[in-house]
Structures are given as structure tokens and as C-alpha cells.
Amino acid sequence: MQTQYERLTDPQWEVIKKHLPIQRKRTYNLRDIVDGIFWVLRVGNQWRNMPEYFPPWQSIYYYFRRWKTNRTLEKLNWALNRLEPKRVGKEDTPSLFCIDSQSVKTAPFVSHCKGIDGNKKINGRKRHLITDTLGLVWSVVVHAAHQADGVMAHRVIDPLQGYMHRMKKILADAAYEKVFIQWVEENLLGVDLEISSKPPTTHEFVPVKWRWVGERTFGTFNFFRRLDKDHEKTIESSEAWILWQNCQIILNRL
């Protein structure tokens, strides 16, 4: 795991630039824009305090927001997700997925879309992810922490419908057992939702087969200061940072 910020290498930029709009001439090089986004992700600094050797923060923030809005970021994440399985000798799309959420505190000034997770006693938001067996994030939805996992889970799956033809099974914990399992039966023909949880008598961490990979993905967020808690005023920005984090993980592996 890379523990400090490093600029994009030439091979990494060759991979990523294929999925960015580099066709026309711009005032600022898009490679420097992407480097600036990765710098904020890793260091966790405020946009207005970016070093002078990057383009103006307003320009970097413009592309950060625009690429999330016009789905450029989702397409980039999707393309990189398909490269990593090929590198390790697997099919480019997975058949087994894990769905889970992480409740995190929000920064003091954040008021939009937050609530209290009564089970974990956290006032903030939930990061709701679906990952594969390599821990790659295929879809993310951020929502208020008081909203139930089973009720919100279909929003995480919806973007994958029609694209994941190899999807056969989704692993989840007991929080998804009621509402979500019914949604899967009605909307995902041929897909099985398997409820797998640690023994109820166990109080410490116990790795559950394959689902521990999703927990490891949540753990990698600790290496990115922008993700140590939810600092974003909007849930769209929160989702964007998680996708950028996944992109950087893959680029480092490639």
C-alpha cells in the first residue's frame, strides 16, 4: 500500500488518459489536474490551500465536479476495474460480489444528508459499496447514517444492471435479509443473495469468507486523509472521492 502522495508516472498516465477528454487544447494540462485531485485525496487538504505548483484550485475543483456530473469518473472507474482482473488472470467482470456499508462521522460544518446510526452510535453518513473478490469498488452510494442498509441497497446495485452479465451471487450480512432479499428476487433473475455473518456469540472481529475483502476496502480508506471522515458538503462529492480512491489503488497495482 502506497502511504504517501506520488505524482502519476508516465505508464499510469498512458492508461488513464484514454478515458479522459484530452482531444482539444486546454489552458491547463489534464495530467496536472488529475495529479491535483489525487493530491487532495491523499493529503486531505482544503482546495484553497493547494500548492502553487498545481493549476489554480478553482480549475481542479471544476474538473472534479464536472467529471462526476457527466459520468466521466464512473466510466474511468469502470474501465480500470476491468483491467485489474485481467492482470491477475481473471475474467474482466466478476460473478461474485459483496455489499456492505460503513458509517462515518461528518465534519462539523456538514449538515446535508446526515443522521444517527443507532447501532454504531455514529452521527454522520453511510458509505454503501459493492465490491468484488479483489476489493475493487464497482458502485458506491453515500446516504444518511440512519437509513437502513437493506432499504438503500438497491440504489447501489441499480447502476450495474445490464452490464454485469456474469453476476451470480451477492454476499451480505443480516442487515440485508428482509427488504433487499425480496428486491433481488424480483429484479435480479438468476442472482442469489447469500447472507453470511460471523457467529452471533462472537464479539471480536472474525473474517467471513470473501466478505473480509470488502472490510479490507473500507480499511484502505485510512491511507487517504480526505476519507478519514466525511468532509464533503454534498454526497455526490463523497461518492466521487471513493471512486477516485479506487482508481488510484488500481493504478498503483498496474
Order of alpha helices (4+ residues) and beta strands (2+ residues): alpha-alpha-alpha-alpha-beta-beta-beta-beta-alpha-beta-alpha-beta-alpha-alpha
